[in-house]
């Protein structure tokens, strides 16, 4: 009888443990996005880092920021996609970093 009680108690403890051990959701903080959406740059210059965007994704992110005719995209040694694009009737150099920041060359 003691053994059965002990097994039932152990099973109940193991089954209830995971639900009690869950971490609360992360606190929402400014500029804490994995990928920023257009208009939410957290830097006015490209941030170096390992960039996982494909060329097609980089082009789409730059277009989402209001640029057209995105061409000549190449990833540099700092992990920043760089190319040329049009905005407001003029051509400019643009960049996309690993955080999703889109910046025109200054």
mmCIF file of the C-alpha atoms, coordinates in Angstrom:
data_MODEL
# 
_entry.id   MODEL 
# 
loop_
_atom_site.group_PDB 
_atom_site.id 
_atom_site.type_symbol 
_atom_site.label_atom_id 
_atom_site.label_alt_id 
_atom_site.label_comp_id 
_atom_site.label_asym_id 
_atom_site.label_entity_id 
_atom_site.label_seq_id 
_atom_site.pdbx_PDB_ins_code 
_atom_site.Cartn_x 
_atom_site.Cartn_y 
_atom_site.Cartn_z 
_atom_site.occupancy 
_atom_site.B_iso_or_equiv 
_atom_site.pdbx_formal_charge 
_atom_site.auth_seq_id 
_atom_site.auth_comp_id 
_atom_site.auth_asym_id 
_atom_site.auth_atom_id 
_atom_site.pdbx_PDB_model_num 
ATOM 1   C CA . UNK A 1 1   ? 0.000  0.000  0.000   1.00 0.00 ? 1   UNK A CA 1 
ATOM 2   C CA . UNK A 1 2   ? 2.825  2.419  0.867   1.00 0.00 ? 2   UNK A CA 1 
ATOM 3   C CA . UNK A 1 3   ? 4.529  1.657  -2.443  1.00 0.00 ? 3   UNK A CA 1 
ATOM 4   C CA . UNK A 1 4   ? 1.369  2.385  -4.461  1.00 0.00 ? 4   UNK A CA 1 
ATOM 5   C CA . UNK A 1 5   ? 0.843  5.632  -2.569  1.00 0.00 ? 5   UNK A CA 1 
ATOM 6   C CA . UNK A 1 6   ? 4.469  6.648  -3.187  1.00 0.00 ? 6   UNK A CA 1 
ATOM 7   C CA . UNK A 1 7   ? 4.179  5.889  -6.931  1.00 0.00 ? 7   UNK A CA 1 
ATOM 8   C CA . UNK A 1 8   ? 0.943  7.880  -7.223  1.00 0.00 ? 8   UNK A CA 1 
ATOM 9   C CA . UNK A 1 9   ? 2.469  10.805 -5.318  1.00 0.00 ? 9   UNK A CA 1 
ATOM 10  C CA . UNK A 1 10  ? 5.586  10.748 -7.524  1.00 0.00 ? 10  UNK A CA 1 
ATOM 11  C CA . UNK A 1 11  ? 3.500  10.590 -10.707 1.00 0.00 ? 11  UNK A CA 1 
ATOM 12  C CA . UNK A 1 12  ? 1.344  13.513 -9.558  1.00 0.00 ? 12  UNK A CA 1 
ATOM 13  C CA . UNK A 1 13  ? 4.434  15.581 -8.735  1.00 0.00 ? 13  UNK A CA 1 
ATOM 14  C CA . UNK A 1 14  ? 6.026  14.871 -12.111 1.00 0.00 ? 14  UNK A CA 1 
ATOM 15  C CA . UNK A 1 15  ? 2.865  15.721 -14.016 1.00 0.00 ? 15  UNK A CA 1 
ATOM 16  C CA . UNK A 1 16  ? 2.275  19.017 -12.217 1.00 0.00 ? 16  UNK A CA 1 
ATOM 17  C CA . UNK A 1 17  ? 5.907  20.156 -12.316 1.00 0.00 ? 17  UNK A CA 1 
ATOM 18  C CA . UNK A 1 18  ? 6.128  21.422 -15.909 1.00 0.00 ? 18  UNK A CA 1 
ATOM 19  C CA . UNK A 1 19  ? 3.062  23.637 -15.596 1.00 0.00 ? 19  UNK A CA 1 
ATOM 20  C CA . UNK A 1 20  ? 4.489  25.296 -12.496 1.00 0.00 ? 20  UNK A CA 1 
ATOM 21  C CA . UNK A 1 21  ? 7.956  25.754 -13.994 1.00 0.00 ? 21  UNK A CA 1 
ATOM 22  C CA . UNK A 1 22  ? 6.910  27.827 -17.006 1.00 0.00 ? 22  UNK A CA 1 
ATOM 23  C CA . UNK A 1 23  ? 8.667  31.149 -17.377 1.00 0.00 ? 23  UNK A CA 1 
ATOM 24  C CA . UNK A 1 24  ? 6.579  34.299 -17.701 1.00 0.00 ? 24  UNK A CA 1 
ATOM 25  C CA . UNK A 1 25  ? 6.636  36.046 -21.116 1.00 0.00 ? 25  UNK A CA 1 
ATOM 26  C CA . UNK A 1 26  ? 9.474  38.476 -21.779 1.00 0.00 ? 26  UNK A CA 1 
ATOM 27  C CA . UNK A 1 27  ? 8.808  42.073 -20.866 1.00 0.00 ? 27  UNK A CA 1 
ATOM 28  C CA . UNK A 1 28  ? 8.122  44.245 -23.886 1.00 0.00 ? 28  UNK A CA 1 
ATOM 29  C CA . UNK A 1 29  ? 10.872 46.852 -24.146 1.00 0.00 ? 29  UNK A CA 1 
ATOM 30  C CA . UNK A 1 30  ? 11.623 49.442 -26.839 1.00 0.00 ? 30  UNK A CA 1 
ATOM 31  C CA . UNK A 1 31  ? 13.972 48.192 -29.580 1.00 0.00 ? 31  UNK A CA 1 
ATOM 32  C CA . UNK A 1 32  ? 13.844 44.645 -28.233 1.00 0.00 ? 32  UNK A CA 1 
ATOM 33  C CA . UNK A 1 33  ? 12.538 43.193 -31.492 1.00 0.00 ? 33  UNK A CA 1 
ATOM 34  C CA . UNK A 1 34  ? 14.264 40.251 -33.157 1.00 0.00 ? 34  UNK A CA 1 
ATOM 35  C CA . UNK A 1 35  ? 13.521 41.955 -36.456 1.00 0.00 ? 35  UNK A CA 1 
ATOM 36  C CA . UNK A 1 36  ? 12.421 45.555 -36.662 1.00 0.00 ? 36  UNK A CA 1 
ATOM 37  C CA . UNK A 1 37  ? 9.641  46.445 -39.035 1.00 0.00 ? 37  UNK A CA 1 
ATOM 38  C CA . UNK A 1 38  ? 9.865  49.451 -41.335 1.00 0.00 ? 38  UNK A CA 1 
ATOM 39  C CA . UNK A 1 39  ? 9.996  52.748 -39.519 1.00 0.00 ? 39  UNK A CA 1 
ATOM 40  C CA . UNK A 1 40  ? 11.385 51.207 -36.326 1.00 0.00 ? 40  UNK A CA 1 
ATOM 41  C CA . UNK A 1 41  ? 15.138 51.540 -36.856 1.00 0.00 ? 41  UNK A CA 1 
ATOM 42  C CA . UNK A 1 42  ? 17.045 51.379 -33.618 1.00 0.00 ? 42  UNK A CA 1 
ATOM 43  C CA . UNK A 1 43  ? 20.184 52.724 -35.278 1.00 0.00 ? 43  UNK A CA 1 
ATOM 44  C CA . UNK A 1 44  ? 20.832 55.452 -37.825 1.00 0.00 ? 44  UNK A CA 1 
ATOM 45  C CA . UNK A 1 45  ? 23.754 53.457 -39.227 1.00 0.00 ? 45  UNK A CA 1 
ATOM 46  C CA . UNK A 1 46  ? 24.112 49.749 -40.051 1.00 0.00 ? 46  UNK A CA 1 
ATOM 47  C CA . UNK A 1 47  ? 24.890 47.481 -37.098 1.00 0.00 ? 47  UNK A CA 1 
ATOM 48  C CA . UNK A 1 48  ? 27.547 44.814 -37.713 1.00 0.00 ? 48  UNK A CA 1 
ATOM 49  C CA . UNK A 1 49  ? 26.603 41.224 -36.960 1.00 0.00 ? 49  UNK A CA 1 
ATOM 50  C CA . UNK A 1 50  ? 25.801 37.824 -38.394 1.00 0.00 ? 50  UNK A CA 1 
ATOM 51  C CA . UNK A 1 51  ? 23.036 38.446 -40.937 1.00 0.00 ? 51  UNK A CA 1 
ATOM 52  C CA . UNK A 1 52  ? 20.658 35.593 -41.751 1.00 0.00 ? 52  UNK A CA 1 
ATOM 53  C CA . UNK A 1 53  ? 18.590 37.469 -44.357 1.00 0.00 ? 53  UNK A CA 1 
ATOM 54  C CA . UNK A 1 54  ? 18.727 36.003 -47.848 1.00 0.00 ? 54  UNK A CA 1 
ATOM 55  C CA . UNK A 1 55  ? 19.193 38.385 -50.758 1.00 0.00 ? 55  UNK A CA 1 
ATOM 56  C CA . UNK A 1 56  ? 15.465 38.151 -51.556 1.00 0.00 ? 56  UNK A CA 1 
ATOM 57  C CA . UNK A 1 57  ? 14.491 38.874 -47.949 1.00 0.00 ? 57  UNK A CA 1 
ATOM 58  C CA . UNK A 1 58  ? 16.910 41.825 -47.838 1.00 0.00 ? 58  UNK A CA 1 
ATOM 59  C CA . UNK A 1 59  ? 15.375 43.259 -51.011 1.00 0.00 ? 59  UNK A CA 1 
ATOM 60  C CA . UNK A 1 60  ? 11.866 42.863 -49.579 1.00 0.00 ? 60  UNK A CA 1 
ATOM 61  C CA . UNK A 1 61  ? 12.806 44.566 -46.293 1.00 0.00 ? 61  UNK A CA 1 
ATOM 62  C CA . UNK A 1 62  ? 14.320 47.514 -48.187 1.00 0.00 ? 62  UNK A CA 1 
ATOM 63  C CA . UNK A 1 63  ? 11.213 47.762 -50.389 1.00 0.00 ? 63  UNK A CA 1 
ATOM 64  C CA . UNK A 1 64  ? 9.007  47.619 -47.266 1.00 0.00 ? 64  UNK A CA 1 
ATOM 65  C CA . UNK A 1 65  ? 10.891 50.704 -46.041 1.00 0.00 ? 65  UNK A CA 1 
ATOM 66  C CA . UNK A 1 66  ? 9.642  52.631 -49.101 1.00 0.00 ? 66  UNK A CA 1 
ATOM 67  C CA . UNK A 1 67  ? 12.452 52.089 -51.614 1.00 0.00 ? 67  UNK A CA 1 
ATOM 68  C CA . UNK A 1 68  ? 11.985 50.942 -55.210 1.00 0.00 ? 68  UNK A CA 1 
ATOM 69  C CA . UNK A 1 69  ? 14.270 49.543 -57.912 1.00 0.00 ? 69  UNK A CA 1 
ATOM 70  C CA . UNK A 1 70  ? 16.549 47.811 -55.383 1.00 0.00 ? 70  UNK A CA 1 
ATOM 71  C CA . UNK A 1 71  ? 19.657 46.561 -57.224 1.00 0.00 ? 71  UNK A CA 1 
ATOM 72  C CA . UNK A 1 72  ? 23.276 45.448 -56.722 1.00 0.00 ? 72  UNK A CA 1 
ATOM 73  C CA . UNK A 1 73  ? 22.674 43.859 -53.296 1.00 0.00 ? 73  UNK A CA 1 
ATOM 74  C CA . UNK A 1 74  ? 25.783 42.318 -51.770 1.00 0.00 ? 74  UNK A CA 1 
ATOM 75  C CA . UNK A 1 75  ? 26.549 41.308 -48.199 1.00 0.00 ? 75  UNK A CA 1 
ATOM 76  C CA . UNK A 1 76  ? 29.749 42.943 -46.885 1.00 0.00 ? 76  UNK A CA 1 
ATOM 77  C CA . UNK A 1 77  ? 32.326 41.553 -44.414 1.00 0.00 ? 77  UNK A CA 1 
ATOM 78  C CA . UNK A 1 78  ? 30.327 43.010 -41.486 1.00 0.00 ? 78  UNK A CA 1 
ATOM 79  C CA . UNK A 1 79  ? 27.157 41.096 -42.418 1.00 0.00 ? 79  UNK A CA 1 
ATOM 80  C CA . UNK A 1 80  ? 25.410 44.189 -43.828 1.00 0.00 ? 80  UNK A CA 1 
ATOM 81  C CA . UNK A 1 81  ? 23.493 43.994 -47.104 1.00 0.00 ? 81  UNK A CA 1 
ATOM 82  C CA . UNK A 1 82  ? 24.362 46.999 -49.313 1.00 0.00 ? 82  UNK A CA 1 
ATOM 83  C CA . UNK A 1 83  ? 22.926 48.087 -52.637 1.00 0.00 ? 83  UNK A CA 1 
ATOM 84  C CA . UNK A 1 84  ? 21.301 50.877 -54.596 1.00 0.00 ? 84  UNK A CA 1 
ATOM 85  C CA . UNK A 1 85  ? 17.653 51.926 -54.576 1.00 0.00 ? 85  UNK A CA 1 
ATOM 86  C CA . UNK A 1 86  ? 15.320 54.788 -55.434 1.00 0.00 ? 86  UNK A CA 1 
ATOM 87  C CA . UNK A 1 87  ? 13.231 56.811 -53.037 1.00 0.00 ? 87  UNK A CA 1 
ATOM 88  C CA . UNK A 1 88  ? 11.548 60.147 -53.557 1.00 0.00 ? 88  UNK A CA 1 
ATOM 89  C CA . UNK A 1 89  ? 12.722 60.347 -57.156 1.00 0.00 ? 89  UNK A CA 1 
ATOM 90  C CA . UNK A 1 90  ? 16.434 59.980 -56.445 1.00 0.00 ? 90  UNK A CA 1 
ATOM 91  C CA . UNK A 1 91  ? 18.865 57.089 -56.342 1.00 0.00 ? 91  UNK A CA 1 
ATOM 92  C CA . UNK A 1 92  ? 20.805 56.372 -53.160 1.00 0.00 ? 92  UNK A CA 1 
ATOM 93  C CA . UNK A 1 93  ? 22.988 53.717 -51.558 1.00 0.00 ? 93  UNK A CA 1 
ATOM 94  C CA . UNK A 1 94  ? 21.048 51.679 -48.984 1.00 0.00 ? 94  UNK A CA 1 
ATOM 95  C CA . UNK A 1 95  ? 21.914 49.117 -46.338 1.00 0.00 ? 95  UNK A CA 1 
ATOM 96  C CA . UNK A 1 96  ? 20.121 46.470 -44.296 1.00 0.00 ? 96  UNK A CA 1 
ATOM 97  C CA . UNK A 1 97  ? 21.719 45.129 -41.119 1.00 0.00 ? 97  UNK A CA 1 
ATOM 98  C CA . UNK A 1 98  ? 20.982 41.922 -39.196 1.00 0.00 ? 98  UNK A CA 1 
ATOM 99  C CA . UNK A 1 99  ? 18.471 43.747 -36.961 1.00 0.00 ? 99  UNK A CA 1 
ATOM 100 C CA . UNK A 1 100 ? 16.375 44.812 -39.950 1.00 0.00 ? 100 UNK A CA 1 
ATOM 101 C CA . UNK A 1 101 ? 17.484 48.447 -39.893 1.00 0.00 ? 101 UNK A CA 1 
ATOM 102 C CA . UNK A 1 102 ? 17.245 50.019 -43.381 1.00 0.00 ? 102 UNK A CA 1 
ATOM 103 C CA . UNK A 1 103 ? 19.427 53.092 -43.851 1.00 0.00 ? 103 UNK A CA 1 
ATOM 104 C CA . UNK A 1 104 ? 20.321 55.363 -46.741 1.00 0.00 ? 104 UNK A CA 1 
ATOM 105 C CA . UNK A 1 105 ? 23.988 56.299 -47.116 1.00 0.00 ? 105 UNK A CA 1 
ATOM 106 C CA . UNK A 1 106 ? 24.767 59.654 -45.570 1.00 0.00 ? 106 UNK A CA 1 
# 
